Amino acid sequence: MNVFPLATLSRESSDPANFTGPGSLRRIEGALPADPRVNVYRVHFEARSRTNWHTHSGHQMLFIVEGRCRYQKEGEPVGEAGPGDLIVVEPGENHWHGAAPGGAMTHIALNVNAVTSWGDPVSEDEYDAR
């Protein structure tokens, strides 16, 4: 058994080329045997911060840890999820996710056999559509 205290995970600022607003991520490396098919991240978004539209070649699971997650799959309404909720993104689904307007949000992202293809930023109108 291994324990990975949050303070020991290196912190990176979110890439402004792929995110709107402030945020950070921590790669949870070494939790599993070296396997390029599985990537785990702890991602933090400040209020209203979000990813760009994007797809993954494999499955992505988002485990909401704290706050409210706002998300959308292309062609569907904007939704929200809270602590303890799980969002499963199917391969090839164009989507985005981030923090709701009321405060910060953190999720654990588990990407399996997934290469991410980044798209356009999510507009304010898209983000606010409910």
C-alpha positions as CSV (number, residue, x, y, z in Angstrom):
1,M,0.0,0.0,0.0
2,N,1.3,3.5,-0.8
3,V,0.0,6.8,0.4
4,F,0.4,10.0,-1.7
5,P,-0.2,13.0,0.5
6,L,-1.5,16.0,-1.4
7,A,1.4,18.2,-0.4
8,T,3.8,15.8,-2.1
9,L,2.1,16.0,-5.5
10,S,3.8,18.5,-7.8
11,R,1.4,21.4,-8.7
12,E,1.2,22.9,-12.2
13,S,-0.9,25.9,-13.3
14,S,-3.6,25.0,-15.9
15,D,-2.5,25.7,-19.4
16,P,-4.2,28.9,-20.7
17,A,-4.1,27.4,-24.2
18,N,-6.6,24.8,-23.0
19,F,-8.4,26.3,-20.0
20,T,-10.3,29.5,-19.3
21,G,-9.7,31.1,-15.9
22,P,-7.3,30.1,-13.1
23,G,-6.8,26.5,-12.1
24,S,-4.2,23.9,-11.3
25,L,-3.5,20.2,-11.7
26,R,-1.5,17.6,-9.9
27,R,-0.4,14.5,-11.7
28,I,-0.7,11.5,-9.5
29,E,2.4,9.7,-10.8
30,G,3.6,6.5,-9.3
31,A,0.2,5.4,-8.0
32,L,0.1,2.6,-10.5
33,P,2.9,0.7,-12.2
34,A,4.3,2.6,-15.1
35,D,1.5,2.3,-17.7
36,P,1.0,5.0,-20.3
37,R,-2.6,3.8,-20.8
38,V,-3.7,5.2,-17.4
39,N,-3.3,8.8,-16.3
40,V,-4.6,10.2,-13.0
41,Y,-4.9,13.9,-12.2
42,R,-6.2,16.0,-9.4
43,V,-7.6,19.1,-11.1
44,H,-8.7,22.3,-9.3
45,F,-10.7,25.0,-11.0
46,E,-11.5,28.4,-9.5
47,A,-15.2,29.7,-9.9
48,R,-16.2,29.8,-13.6
49,S,-12.9,28.3,-14.7
50,R,-13.2,25.6,-17.2
51,T,-11.5,23.5,-19.9
52,N,-11.9,24.2,-23.6
53,W,-14.0,21.9,-25.7
54,H,-12.1,18.6,-26.1
55,T,-12.3,14.9,-26.8
56,H,-10.4,11.9,-25.6
57,S,-9.5,8.8,-27.6
58,G,-10.4,6.6,-24.5
59,H,-12.7,6.8,-21.5
60,Q,-12.4,9.5,-18.9
61,M,-13.9,9.4,-15.4
62,L,-14.3,12.5,-13.4
63,F,-14.8,12.0,-9.6
64,I,-16.0,15.2,-8.0
65,V,-14.2,15.8,-4.8
66,E,-15.4,19.3,-3.7
67,G,-17.5,22.1,-5.1
68,R,-19.9,22.0,-8.0
69,C,-18.8,20.8,-11.4
70,R,-20.4,22.3,-14.5
71,Y,-20.1,20.2,-17.6
72,Q,-21.5,19.7,-21.1
73,K,-21.5,17.2,-23.8
74,E,-21.9,18.8,-27.3
75,G,-25.5,18.9,-28.3
76,E,-26.8,18.4,-24.7
77,P,-27.7,20.8,-22.0
78,V,-25.2,22.1,-19.4
79,G,-25.3,20.0,-16.2
80,E,-23.9,20.2,-12.7
81,A,-22.5,17.5,-10.4
82,G,-21.4,17.6,-6.8
83,P,-19.1,15.9,-4.4
84,G,-19.2,12.1,-4.6
85,D,-20.7,12.2,-8.1
86,L,-19.0,10.4,-11.0
87,I,-19.0,11.7,-14.7
88,V,-18.0,9.1,-17.3
89,V,-17.0,10.5,-20.7
90,E,-17.1,8.1,-23.6
91,P,-14.3,8.1,-26.2
92,G,-14.8,10.7,-28.9
93,E,-17.4,12.8,-27.0
94,N,-16.8,16.5,-27.5
95,H,-17.2,18.0,-24.0
96,W,-16.0,20.5,-21.4
97,H,-16.0,20.7,-17.6
98,G,-15.1,23.2,-14.9
99,A,-16.3,25.0,-11.8
100,A,-19.8,26.3,-11.4
101,P,-20.2,30.1,-10.8
102,G,-20.6,29.8,-7.0
103,G,-17.1,28.7,-6.1
104,A,-14.1,26.5,-6.7
105,M,-14.3,22.8,-7.7
106,T,-11.8,19.9,-7.6
107,H,-12.1,16.6,-9.4
108,I,-10.0,13.5,-9.9
109,A,-9.6,12.7,-13.6
110,L,-8.9,9.1,-14.6
111,N,-8.0,8.8,-18.3
112,V,-7.8,5.3,-19.7
113,N,-6.2,4.8,-23.1
114,A,-6.9,8.4,-23.7
115,V,-5.1,11.0,-25.8
116,T,-6.8,14.4,-25.5
117,S,-7.6,16.6,-28.6
118,W,-8.2,20.2,-27.6
119,G,-10.7,22.4,-29.3
120,D,-12.1,26.0,-29.0
121,P,-12.6,27.8,-25.7
122,V,-16.1,27.6,-24.1
123,S,-17.8,30.9,-24.6
124,E,-19.5,32.8,-21.8
125,D,-22.9,32.1,-23.5
126,E,-22.1,28.4,-23.7
127,Y,-21.0,28.3,-20.1
128,D,-24.1,30.2,-18.8
129,A,-26.7,28.2,-20.9
130,R,-28.9,26.3,-18.5
